[in-house]
Amino acid sequence: MPYEYAGREVEVVEMGSFLRVFFEGKEIALHQIVKNNEKGKYVTNKEHYPSSKNITIEDILSRQRGKMADIGDWTLEFFEEFIRQEGFKRYDYRSISGIIALKERFGAEAVDNACKRALKFGGLSYKVVKNICEKGISNLPVYEDESYINEEKTELYRDMREYDKLLEMGELQR
């Protein structure tokens, strides 16, 4: 029934497969009765909510985008990647709410750095960001484009073509 009537005494009348709700003789709601095999199920008419409760997922994400931006640039980038990922579902915004809440516990800088680290390693989840914050590793450096190949020529350096020659001679085997 409409929120304006919450806490008031109403009359409910069953008519066939419907419930009619009256207040002071005026019908204020009509609901279909849930079938017996659907025990525990209920029907919600969103028109009965106050307008402040009728927000869309786009409204929620827009608010969250602003809060993530307030934490930092990496957090905002994490947010954008998170909502773009394949399989993003309607209630995944709760993970973003969790990350926003981490700011109170760990501070904006730690959360922003944790989001940077999570992005670097492809960990787009609340749990990854939370674990980074809890383990205190959000401030560890995140290296970009590292190479583990020594590009300097030393006395140990050998041109790769020499290995091809050794293979041709039968000195090396693949």
C-alpha positions in Angstrom: 0.0 0.0 0.0 1.2 3.6 -0.5 3.7 4.8 2.1 1.4 7.7 3.2 -0.8 5.1 4.9 2.0 3.3 6.8 0.9 3.0 10.5 -2.7 3.8 9.7 -5.6 1.3 10.1 -6.8 0.1 6.7 -9.3 -2.4 5.5 -8.2 -5.3 3.4 -10.7 -7.2 1.3 -10.0 -10.4 -0.7 -11.8 -10.5 -4.0 -11.0 -13.5 -6.1 -7.2 -13.4 -6.8 -6.8 -9.8 -5.6 -6.5 -7.9 -2.4 -8.1 -4.5 -2.3 -6.9 -2.1 0.4 -9.2 0.7 1.6 -8.7 3.7 3.8 -11.8 5.5 5.1 -13.9 3.9 2.3 -11.5 4.9 -0.5 -9.5 2.2 -2.4 -5.8 3.0 -2.0 -4.3 -0.2 -3.4 -5.0 -3.3 -5.4 -2.6 -6.3 -5.4 -2.7 -9.7 -7.0 -2.5 -12.5 -4.4 0.7 -14.6 -4.6 0.0 -18.2 -5.5 0.4 -21.0 -2.8 3.4 -22.5 -4.4 5.3 -19.2 -4.1 5.3 -19.1 -0.3 7.3 -16.2 1.2 7.1 -14.2 -2.0 5.7 -10.7 -1.9 4.6 -8.1 -4.5 5.9 -4.6 -4.4 4.4 -1.7 -6.3 7.2 0.9 -6.7 4.5 3.6 -7.2 3.7 3.1 -3.5 7.3 4.2 -2.4 8.1 7.9 -1.8 9.9 9.5 -4.7 13.2 9.6 -2.7 13.1 5.7 -2.6 12.5 5.4 -6.3 16.1 5.7 -7.6 17.6 3.9 -10.6 20.9 2.1 -10.8 22.1 5.0 -13.0 21.3 7.4 -10.1 23.2 5.2 -7.7 26.2 4.9 -10.0 26.2 8.6 -10.6 26.4 9.3 -6.8 29.1 6.6 -6.4 31.1 8.0 -9.3 31.3 11.4 -7.4 32.3 9.7 -4.1 34.9 7.6 -5.8 36.3 10.8 -7.5 36.5 12.5 -4.1 38.8 9.6 -2.9 41.2 10.0 -5.8 42.0 9.6 -9.5 42.9 5.9 -9.2 39.7 5.1 -7.3 37.7 6.8 -10.0 39.6 4.9 -12.7 38.9 1.7 -10.7 35.2 2.6 -10.6 35.0 3.1 -14.4 36.8 -0.2 -15.1 34.6 -2.0 -12.6 31.3 -1.0 -14.2 32.6 -1.6 -17.7 33.7 -5.2 -16.9 31.8 -8.0 -18.6 29.2 -9.5 -16.3 28.5 -6.3 -14.3 25.2 -7.0 -12.6 22.5 -4.8 -11.1 23.6 -5.2 -7.5 27.4 -5.0 -8.0 27.2 -1.4 -7.0 27.3 -2.7 -3.4 31.0 -3.6 -3.9 31.6 0.1 -4.8 29.8 1.1 -1.6 32.2 -1.1 0.3 35.2 0.6 -1.3 33.8 4.0 -0.4 33.3 2.8 3.2 37.0 1.7 3.3 37.9 5.4 3.2 36.6 5.9 6.8 38.8 3.0 8.1 42.0 3.5 6.1 41.9 7.0 4.7 41.5 8.3 1.1 45.2 8.0 0.2 45.4 4.3 1.2 42.2 3.4 -0.7 43.3 5.3 -3.8 46.7 3.5 -3.8 44.9 0.2 -3.2 42.7 0.8 -6.2 45.8 1.7 -8.3 47.4 -1.6 -7.2 44.2 -3.6 -7.8 44.0 -2.1 -11.3 47.6 -2.9 -12.1 47.1 -6.6 -11.3 43.5 -6.9 -12.7 41.8 -7.3 -9.3 38.6 -5.5 -9.9 36.8 -6.5 -6.7 36.0 -5.0 -3.3 37.7 -8.0 -1.6 41.0 -7.3 -3.4 41.0 -3.6 -2.5 40.1 -4.4 1.1 42.9 -7.0 1.4 45.4 -4.5 0.0 44.3 -2.0 2.6 44.3 -4.5 5.5 47.7 -5.9 4.7 49.1 -2.4 4.5 50.6 -2.8 1.1 48.7 0.0 -0.6 51.8 2.2 -0.4 54.2 -0.3 -2.0 55.4 0.9 -5.4 53.6 -0.3 -8.5 56.2 -0.6 -11.3 55.2 0.1 -14.9 56.5 -1.8 -17.9 59.3 -3.6 -16.0 61.7 -5.7 -18.0 63.6 -8.5 -16.4 66.0 -8.8 -19.4 69.4 -7.3 -19.0 69.7 -5.1 -22.1 73.4 -4.2 -21.4 76.1 -6.1 -23.2 78.5 -7.7 -20.8 81.2 -10.4 -21.1 78.4 -12.9 -20.7 76.4 -11.5 -23.6 76.0 -13.7 -26.6 74.1 -12.8 -29.8 71.0 -15.0 -30.4 72.3 -15.9 -33.9 75.2 -17.8 -32.3 72.7 -20.2 -30.7 71.1 -20.7 -34.2 74.6 -21.7 -35.5 75.2 -24.1 -32.6 71.8 -25.7 -33.4 72.6 -26.1 -37.0 76.0 -27.7 -36.1 74.2 -30.1 -33.8 76.0 -28.8 -30.8 72.7 -27.8 -29.2 69.3 -29.6 -29.2 65.9 -28.1 -28.9 
